[in-house]
Amino acid sequence: MSDKDRLDRLDRDFFVAMHEIDPLTATQLGVEGYDHLLPDPSRAGAEAGAARLAALETRLQAIDTSRLEAPDLVNRGVMAHLLWALRTNLEDGIWAKDASAGTYTSPQSMAFASIPGAPLPGADAVAGYLQRLTALPAFFDAVRARYLEEAAEGWRSTAVGIGQAQRQLEGHLARDVILDPLLVPLMESAVATADDRGRAEQLILGEVRPAMARLLATLSDELLPRARPDDQVGLCHLPGGEEMYSRAVRRHTTTDLGPEEIHHIGLTVLMELEAEWEEVGSRVFGKPLRAEEVRARLREDPALRFQDEGQILAVVTAALARAEAARDSFFPAYRIARCVVQPIDPVEAGNAPMAYYRGPSADGSRPGTHFVLTTEPTTRFTYEYEALAFHESTPGHHLQIASAQTLAHLPIYRRHLDAEVCAYVEGWGLYCERLADEMGLYTSDLNRLGMLSFDALRASRLVVDSGMHHLGWDRQRAVDFMWTSTATTRSNVNNEIDRYIAWPGQAMAYMIGRQEIRRLRGAAEARLGALFDVRGFHGAVLSEGAVPLSVLAQVVDRWIAAQAGGGAEGRPVAAR
């Protein structure tokens, strides 16, 4: 068997392993075949998953790279990072040491977010959905046991994270069962029978909710009394936390940058933004203003708040429509699934970011979805939501993730990557907030200030994440720093900081990824001059799906060399 054949077989085995270990993420990403399964959150389950990935790493290391062509070298580079990242994530188990309600960081939140999104096109899918519901009580009990096991060994969860999880579970338990997100998909399904719906309702009331109540009681009665206070929210306050944080930073940024270096990058970017704040802000308000005065005016003017949910949805829907209309001038002509806009479930709103994206299903039955926070609209600023839409939908996450699903030359596991290669995915989303200005998509200078506020938000993330988890900052210091550095709402700042507490290192991915994409574009423009074509550059960046930043540099360097030499790449970009 050739080394390429060994790599191809490893591709297939890795695809199965990663989604059997984490089938909830498979459902979120629209990967077929795993919607009946749940992950094993126990320590034994994590150890078994880590051992399975380690065996795949051993097989990958045995492949002779000198015998691989460029596309296979890309694939090997992606897999090497993913295997290491997924294995160390299981080994560290930070989620179990810091209870929370973060969508990607707490198992119960992943269940609430993922299970209702499973497509139900036929009777087999409905049967798989019911199989998952049947296993859900044991899943919640295993989460509860894991929290207790970690706490017994000295890992005390934060009080703020426990509070999030309490409110989340209380909200779900208080719902009328007819409105329960776990039941609604069956109520709306054209193929589910009355018996299916009745069985699901019995499961939810008789088994699932009692298990949720047991989890809530454990959080309230056993974890909260010994929780870490707000002046000890960082991993650095826990045994082995510094090493775990360094690994988390490497996983999310896909670089070897250390927390100290990233901290200073954030401070530098914030300093560089000050002149732009003053330039655009002075135009908007009609007189010279300092940067801090611009931010204060934006926060304090009640006319810059939404009045109702409908206004929020109208802004992001219109932004998506403008971006779709302009897309082909800046990108190859992709044929991809459509994107829709939906409000975030009100029960999840207290722990949710301003927005998030869920990719389309592989079979096309579920569109890509930009979920947007619409609760308490009078606390939300009108100028932020255009930039948010361009990040989450087109030309951001939707275009990148949906186009990756169409790349037939990629191994199947690489067509469905998301948070596993966070610096690329989130770096692309942040790059697109600025690209949208280049595309003429912002409707006013006021909305460009929203773009600047989000730039500052992502730069300040580098500072506060490393500040809390590496330098030992307390929660309030992080809140105050982000508040003075941006023009976003106080509630959004609090949500952001609490998210970084529960998900160390992830917040760094955005700005680190954006900076690298901009560096690569600058290098291409400098080398190619008049030969530079922005559509071709974007096609090259998207041509291999989500990849670690070091691999992306190799992909773009090959594209630059091909253009400079007057040739074509060995494989066309993702246009269809």
VOGU-3710 file (C-alpha; in Angstrom, 3 decimals, decimal comma):
1> msdkdrldrl> 0,000/0,000/0,000  1,393/3,415/-0,958  1,761/6,271/1,509  -1,026/8,127/-0,289  -3,307/5,090/0,125  -2,421/4,966/3,813  -3,302/8,646/4,149  -6,608/8,133/2,304  -7,536/5,275/4,623  -6,577/7,407/7,606
11> drdffvamhe> -8,863/10,158/6,280  -11,818/7,802/6,405  -10,969/6,400/9,820  -10,471/9,878/11,260  -13,822/11,067/9,887  -15,616/8,238/11,677  -13,622/8,649/14,890  -14,093/12,392/15,278  -17,846/12,207/14,773  -18,413/9,117/16,887
21> idpltatqlg> -16,502/10,839/19,683  -18,510/14,064/19,213  -21,771/13,341/17,365  -23,433/16,552/18,598  -20,924/18,615/16,647  -21,576/16,340/13,665  -25,246/17,306/13,860  -24,406/21,009/14,109  -22,170/20,752/11,058  -24,761/18,871/9,030
31> vegydhllpd> -22,776/15,608/8,843  -25,099/12,704/8,101  -25,119/9,420/9,984  -24,577/10,518/13,597  -27,877/12,154/14,568  -28,912/9,162/16,722  -25,799/9,255/18,937  -24,626/11,165/22,008  -21,049/11,649/23,221  -19,721/9,963/26,365
41> psragaeaga> -18,880/12,808/28,785  -17,364/10,516/31,426  -13,650/10,502/32,129  -13,465/6,929/30,833  -15,147/8,089/27,628  -12,637/10,921/27,244  -9,724/8,577/27,848  -11,029/6,110/25,279  -11,509/8,882/22,723  -8,031/10,275/23,365
51> arlaaletrl> -6,486/6,811/22,981  -8,335/6,318/19,704  -6,972/9,616/18,373  -3,461/8,859/19,631  -3,484/5,621/17,627  -4,387/7,623/14,528  -1,544/10,057/15,277  0,879/7,133/15,355  -0,354/5,979/11,963  -0,018/9,505/10,555
61> qaidtsrlea> 3,564/9,869/11,784  4,507/6,648/10,007  3,589/8,099/6,593  6,595/9,188/4,516  5,933/12,832/3,590  8,565/12,749/0,852  6,243/10,485/-1,121  3,229/12,812/-0,962  2,137/15,422/-3,499  1,222/18,982/-2,448
71> pdlvnrgvma> -2,544/18,326/-1,939  -1,781/15,353/0,306  0,755/17,382/2,267  -1,995/19,907/2,942  -4,232/17,115/4,118  -1,522/15,712/6,362  -0,892/19,136/7,906  -4,576/19,629/8,658  -4,939/16,173/10,164  -1,808/16,475/12,299
81> hllwalrtnl> -3,162/19,597/13,969  -6,680/18,222/14,390  -5,544/14,952/15,930  -3,335/16,771/18,433  -5,992/19,383/19,202  -8,887/16,959/19,639  -6,794/14,580/21,728  -5,446/17,244/24,082  -8,902/18,768/24,394  -10,226/15,416/25,609
91> edgiwakdas> -7,244/14,939/27,908  -7,554/18,403/29,452  -11,353/18,316/29,778  -11,543/21,998/30,683  -15,345/21,988/30,301  -15,656/19,503/33,167  -13,428/21,562/35,429  -15,364/24,787/34,777  -19,129/24,255/34,602  -20,914/26,772/32,394
101> agtytspqsm> -23,686/27,187/29,851  -21,514/28,135/26,877  -22,859/26,741/23,618  -19,589/25,051/22,658  -18,192/24,488/26,134  -20,893/22,739/28,121  -22,309/19,341/27,116  -25,857/20,200/28,129  -25,728/23,375/26,034  -24,441/21,440/23,041
111> afasipgapl> -27,372/19,059/23,455  -29,904/21,891/23,585  -28,313/23,603/20,564  -27,661/20,521/18,420  -30,405/17,958/18,919  -33,294/20,132/17,645  -31,276/20,909/14,503  -31,183/17,325/13,247  -33,086/17,003/9,933  -36,105/14,681/10,030
121> pgadavagyl> -36,721/13,783/6,389  -38,035/10,263/7,019  -39,066/7,599/9,504  -35,472/6,441/10,072  -34,428/9,947/11,083  -37,366/10,192/13,471  -36,389/6,844/15,011  -32,828/8,121/15,438  -34,135/11,294/17,061  -36,156/9,251/19,560
131> qrltalpaff> -33,105/7,054/20,231  -31,178/10,182/21,165  -33,950/11,411/23,464  -34,021/8,012/25,170  -30,292/8,240/25,895  -30,391/11,871/27,022  -31,170/11,267/30,730  -28,094/9,047/31,109  -26,078/11,696/29,266  -27,125/14,427/31,724
141> davrarylee> -26,372/12,108/34,651  -22,902/11,419/33,233  -22,257/15,168/32,906  -23,297/15,605/36,525  -20,994/12,793/37,664  -18,072/14,229/35,714  -18,503/17,659/37,298  -18,428/16,061/40,746  -15,405/13,917/39,918  -13,363/16,912/38,802
151> aaegwrstav> -14,455/19,016/41,773  -13,381/16,246/44,160  -9,857/16,517/42,737  -9,549/20,243/43,375  -10,981/21,774/40,196  -13,541/24,250/41,497  -15,831/25,723/38,839  -16,406/29,472/38,724  -19,457/30,908/40,438  -20,285/32,874/37,286
161> gigqaqrqle> -20,237/29,734/35,121  -22,377/27,766/37,555  -24,842/30,635/37,643  -25,137/30,544/33,856  -25,879/26,821/33,894  -28,432/27,203/36,686  -30,395/29,854/34,809  -30,246/27,835/31,601  -31,614/24,663/33,191  -34,263/26,556/35,147
171> ghlardvild> -35,444/28,156/31,918  -35,788/24,827/30,134  -37,541/23,193/33,069  -40,063/26,042/33,333  -41,200/25,734/29,726  -44,518/24,283/28,672  -43,578/20,921/27,188  -45,303/21,788/23,902  -42,731/24,567/23,484  -39,759/22,454/24,536
181> pllvplmesa> -37,061/22,689/21,813  -36,536/18,932/22,116  -40,179/18,281/21,205  -40,816/21,042/18,658  -38,966/19,325/15,753  -41,269/16,322/16,048  -44,345/18,545/16,340  -43,327/20,291/13,120  -42,218/17,167/11,260  -44,314/15,990/8,344
191> vataddrgra> -43,206/12,375/8,866  -43,410/11,997/12,661  -46,552/10,209/13,812  -48,810/10,977/16,769  -47,254/7,995/18,547  -43,767/9,426/17,937  -44,803/12,756/19,423  -46,508/11,110/22,372  -43,475/8,968/23,128  -41,184/12,004/22,930
201> eqlilgevrp> -43,403/14,004/25,281  -43,403/11,143/27,798  -39,624/10,863/27,574  -39,127/14,583/28,097  -41,518/14,856/31,057  -40,795/11,506/32,680  -37,052/11,063/32,160  -35,230/13,944/30,448  -36,473/16,757/32,691  -35,911/14,806/35,923
211> amarllatls> -32,298/14,238/34,793  -31,978/17,966/34,056  -33,328/18,682/37,541  -30,730/16,358/39,069  -28,000/18,217/37,190  -29,404/21,536/38,406  -29,462/20,295/42,010  -25,824/19,190/41,771  -24,791/22,587/40,455  -26,732/24,442/43,138
221> dellprarpd> -26,152/22,246/46,184  -22,693/20,751/45,641  -20,688/22,857/43,197  -21,811/26,416/43,944  -20,924/26,431/47,684  -17,243/25,799/46,860  -17,094/27,737/43,576  -14,278/30,103/42,615  -15,152/33,771/43,141  -14,913/36,468/40,494
231> dqvglchlpg> -11,367/37,405/41,491  -10,136/33,894/40,576  -11,819/33,197/37,236  -8,661/32,330/35,278  -7,163/28,885/34,728  -3,923/30,143/36,252  -5,573/29,902/39,674  -5,968/26,111/39,388  -3,480/23,227/39,541  -1,929/22,686/36,120
241> geemysravr> -3,991/25,529/34,718  -1,106/27,433/33,120  -0,122/24,420/31,005  -3,729/23,746/30,037  -4,138/27,364/28,999  -1,047/27,273/26,799  -2,423/24,208/25,030  -5,822/25,884/24,642  -4,190/28,941/23,052  -2,325/26,715/20,606
251> rhtttdlgpe> -5,485/24,730/19,781  -7,552/27,802/18,995  -4,975/30,017/17,271  -3,278/27,117/15,403  0,002/28,942/16,082  2,886/28,715/18,540  2,252/32,225/19,850  2,331/32,428/23,642  -0,178/34,256/25,894  2,257/37,076/26,657
261> eihhigltvl> 2,953/37,809/22,988  -0,738/37,678/22,123  -1,532/40,050/24,999  0,789/42,660/23,485  -0,587/42,128/19,964  -4,012/43,045/21,306  -2,730/46,225/22,943  -0,968/47,236/19,719  -4,054/46,753/17,526  -6,187/48,778/19,948
271> meleaeweev> -3,684/51,629/19,820  -3,680/51,574/16,024  -7,496/51,809/15,918  -7,643/55,084/17,871  -6,950/57,313/14,852  -9,689/55,589/12,838  -12,171/56,011/15,691  -11,479/59,742/15,628  -11,631/60,091/11,840  -14,926/58,247/11,294
281> gsrvfgkplr> -16,502/59,419/14,552  -15,810/63,065/13,797  -17,584/62,664/10,435  -20,586/60,994/12,051  -21,047/63,562/14,825  -19,997/66,604/12,793  -17,167/67,873/14,965  -13,671/66,791/16,049  -13,822/64,166/18,797  -11,302/62,031/20,631
291> aeevrarlre> -11,709/58,278/20,319  -13,047/57,854/23,844  -15,594/60,617/23,193  -16,809/58,836/20,069  -17,322/55,617/22,009  -19,135/57,441/24,786  -21,494/59,193/22,322  -22,324/55,865/20,702  -23,107/54,199/24,019  -25,127/57,067/25,485
301> dpalrfqdeg> -27,387/58,096/22,589  -30,796/56,394/23,040  -31,608/57,045/19,386  -28,986/54,439/18,484  -30,932/51,596/20,133  -33,405/49,244/18,506  -37,053/49,454/19,481  -38,185/45,909/18,750  -37,039/42,486/17,549  -38,380/43,103/14,062
311> qilavvtaal> -35,961/45,973/13,499  -32,981/43,767/14,389  -34,094/41,001/12,059  -34,744/43,515/9,266  -31,221/44,990/9,514  -29,404/41,649/9,384  -31,688/40,253/6,670  -31,123/43,307/4,470  -27,363/43,136/5,051  -27,339/39,495/3,969
321> araeaardsf> -29,308/40,351/0,820  -26,854/43,131/-0,149  -23,894/40,841/0,410  -25,389/38,095/-1,725  -26,037/40,577/-4,527  -22,411/41,786/-4,497  -20,773/38,406/-3,872  -19,751/37,436/-7,378  -17,681/40,612/-7,827  -15,323/39,541/-5,042
331> fpayriarcv> -15,530/35,747/-5,097  -15,662/32,903/-7,590  -19,220/31,940/-8,552  -20,110/29,413/-5,851  -23,297/27,359/-5,894  -24,038/26,863/-2,212  -26,949/26,363/0,168  -28,955/29,443/1,064  -28,657/31,265/4,385  -31,566/32,257/6,644
341> vqpidpveag> -31,822/34,454/9,738  -33,416/33,270/12,991  -33,594/34,748/16,515  -31,731/32,944/19,301  -33,973/30,990/21,674  -34,898/33,385/24,527  -34,013/30,757/27,159  -30,455/30,657/25,820  -30,207/34,435/25,399  -28,721/35,119/28,824
351> napmayyrgp> -25,646/33,027/28,000  -25,493/33,640/24,264  -23,172/35,767/22,130  -24,739/38,433/19,915  -24,942/35,888/17,100  -23,678/32,551/15,873  -23,857/30,492/12,693  -24,956/26,906/12,051  -23,966/25,409/8,716  -26,320/23,751/6,258
361> sadgsrpgth> -26,875/20,011/6,326  -24,938/17,998/3,784  -28,120/16,871/2,025  -29,347/20,433/1,581  -32,512/19,918/3,625  -31,396/22,446/6,243  -30,082/25,872/5,143  -27,212/27,698/6,783  -28,570/29,757/9,671  -27,450/33,066/11,157
371> fvlttepttr> -28,847/33,022/14,702  -29,053/36,535/16,136  -29,746/37,808/19,653  -32,973/39,826/19,638  -34,098/39,830/23,283  -34,255/43,202/25,090  -33,924/45,122/21,816  -33,800/48,550/23,496  -30,419/47,570/25,015  -28,917/46,714/21,607
381> ftyeyealaf> -27,117/49,198/19,379  -28,277/49,700/15,807  -24,768/50,322/14,462  -23,372/46,885/15,369  -25,682/44,562/13,479  -24,531/45,123/9,896  -20,962/44,086/10,738  -22,386/41,179/12,707  -24,357/39,999/9,673  -21,333/40,163/7,366
391> hestpghhlq> -19,341/38,098/9,873  -21,944/35,382/10,422  -23,586/35,088/7,000  -22,181/36,330/3,668  -19,328/36,929/2,990  -18,311/35,441/6,361  -19,131/32,117/7,955  -21,925/31,096/5,606  -19,938/31,574/2,422  -16,852/29,883/3,879
401> iasaqtlahl> -18,568/26,909/5,554  -21,172/26,269/2,868  -18,578/26,483/0,076  -16,309/24,050/1,934  -19,097/21,464/1,806  -18,953/21,610/-2,000  -15,211/20,909/-2,317  -15,321/17,456/-3,836  -11,518/17,118/-3,873  -11,324/17,328/-0,071
411> piyrrhldae> -11,558/14,299/2,222  -15,046/14,328/3,670  -13,932/15,208/7,198  -12,409/18,459/5,904  -15,646/19,612/4,279  -17,265/19,987/7,699  -14,656/21,680/9,893  -15,613/24,641/12,036  -14,434/25,331/15,598  -11,748/22,661/15,179
421> vcayvegwgl> -9,787/25,172/13,052  -10,965/28,269/14,867  -8,323/30,787/13,808  -9,110/30,227/10,138  -12,917/30,167/10,514  -13,197/33,107/12,900  -10,304/34,956/11,290  -12,190/34,738/8,004  -15,368/36,050/9,629  -13,513/39,036/11,069
431> ycerlademg> -11,663/39,660/7,793  -15,062/39,826/6,085  -16,293/42,589/8,381  -13,625/44,827/6,833  -14,030/43,304/3,389  -17,699/44,310/3,504  -16,586/47,943/3,610  -14,429/47,340/0,536  -17,497/45,783/-1,117  -19,590/48,896/-0,364
441> lytsdlnrlg> -22,011/47,025/1,898  -22,191/49,363/4,895  -25,051/51,811/4,621  -23,446/54,665/6,608  -20,408/55,875/8,520  -22,387/55,140/11,673  -22,421/51,469/10,766  -18,698/51,674/10,010  -18,280/52,667/13,643  -19,934/49,350/14,464
451> mlsfdalras> -17,240/47,697/12,353  -14,593/49,562/14,366  -16,233/48,576/17,636  -16,072/44,934/16,628  -12,436/45,327/15,585  -11,747/46,728/19,036  -13,785/43,963/20,634  -11,678/41,267/18,959  -8,423/43,066/19,805  -9,463/43,485/23,428
461> rlvvdsgmhh> -10,244/39,776/23,554  -6,534/39,099/23,129  -5,870/41,293/26,152  -8,612/40,151/28,528  -8,413/36,420/27,741  -4,688/36,331/28,444  -5,230/38,808/31,264  -7,597/36,485/33,143  -6,120/33,082/32,351  -2,410/33,950/32,229
471> lgwdrqravd> -1,909/37,141/34,244  -4,570/36,473/36,879  -6,903/39,422/36,223  -10,214/39,348/38,066  -13,487/39,405/36,164  -14,240/43,088/36,818  -10,880/44,235/35,487  -11,574/42,349/32,256  -15,082/43,852/32,007  -13,787/47,379/32,587
481> fmwtstattr> -11,011/47,014/30,007  -13,370/45,789/27,283  -15,967/48,431/28,149  -13,521/51,321/27,722  -11,979/49,823/24,560  -15,212/49,295/22,587  -18,585/50,905/21,952  -20,644/47,816/22,632  -23,291/47,376/25,322  -22,612/46,628/28,959
491> snvnneidry> -24,668/43,426/28,715  -22,672/42,274/25,691  -19,399/42,956/27,489  -20,551/40,855/30,445  -21,637/38,019/28,150  -18,332/38,194/26,293  -16,194/38,058/29,431  -18,189/35,165/30,857  -17,765/33,302/27,594  -13,962/33,698/27,724
501> iawpgqamay> -13,928/32,482/31,317  -15,609/29,244/30,219  -13,758/28,849/26,892  -10,103/29,794/27,434  -8,144/30,749/24,323  -11,004/30,642/21,821  -11,499/34,410/21,869  -7,957/34,859/20,550  -8,681/33,051/17,292  -10,520/35,936/15,622
511> migrqeirrl> -7,887/38,647/15,550  -4,930/36,265/15,186  -6,617/34,650/12,169  -7,646/37,988/10,631  -4,134/39,375/10,965  -2,692/36,382/9,126  -5,225/36,576/6,261  -4,472/40,282/5,872  -0,728/39,566/5,932  -1,142/36,989/3,189
521> rgaaearlga> -3,236/39,356/1,095  -0,638/42,107/1,511  2,114/39,714/0,444  0,104/38,692/-2,626  -0,616/42,298/-3,625  3,030/43,287/-3,170  4,394/40,397/-5,201  1,776/40,291/-7,951  1,101/44,008/-8,458  -1,203/44,418/-11,450
531> lfdvrgfhga> -1,588/40,620/-11,633  -3,330/40,531/-8,260  -7,006/39,589/-8,522  -9,108/39,775/-5,368  -11,539/37,120/-6,622  -8,662/34,751/-7,210  -7,122/35,507/-3,820  -10,382/34,802/-2,023  -10,840/31,662/-4,076  -7,381/30,509/-3,012
541> vlsegavpls> -8,063/31,215/0,671  -11,310/29,222/0,472  -9,989/26,514/-1,847  -8,918/24,027/0,828  -11,686/24,588/3,357  -10,730/25,399/6,948  -7,045/24,784/7,644  -4,480/25,745/10,324  -2,877/29,119/9,642  0,515/27,600/8,787
551> vlaqvvdrwi> -1,150/25,422/6,153  -3,094/28,399/4,787  0,197/30,250/4,256  1,469/27,347/2,153  -1,736/27,272/0,076  -1,616/31,015/-0,617  2,125/30,967/-1,328  1,556/28,316/-4,015  -1,255/30,410/-5,521  0,977/33,505/-5,583
561> aaqagggaeg> 3,761/31,545/-7,272  1,334/30,194/-9,861  -0,014/33,669/-10,654  3,453/35,222/-10,783  4,579/32,539/-13,169  1,594/33,035/-15,429  0,417/29,507/-14,751  -2,607/27,999/-13,089  -2,914/26,091/-9,888  -2,964/22,341/-10,135
571> rpvaar> -6,549/22,368/-8,977  -9,181/25,044/-9,646  -10,600/26,998/-6,729  -14,009/26,126/-5,395  -16,104/27,795/-8,095  -18,841/25,672/-9,546
//
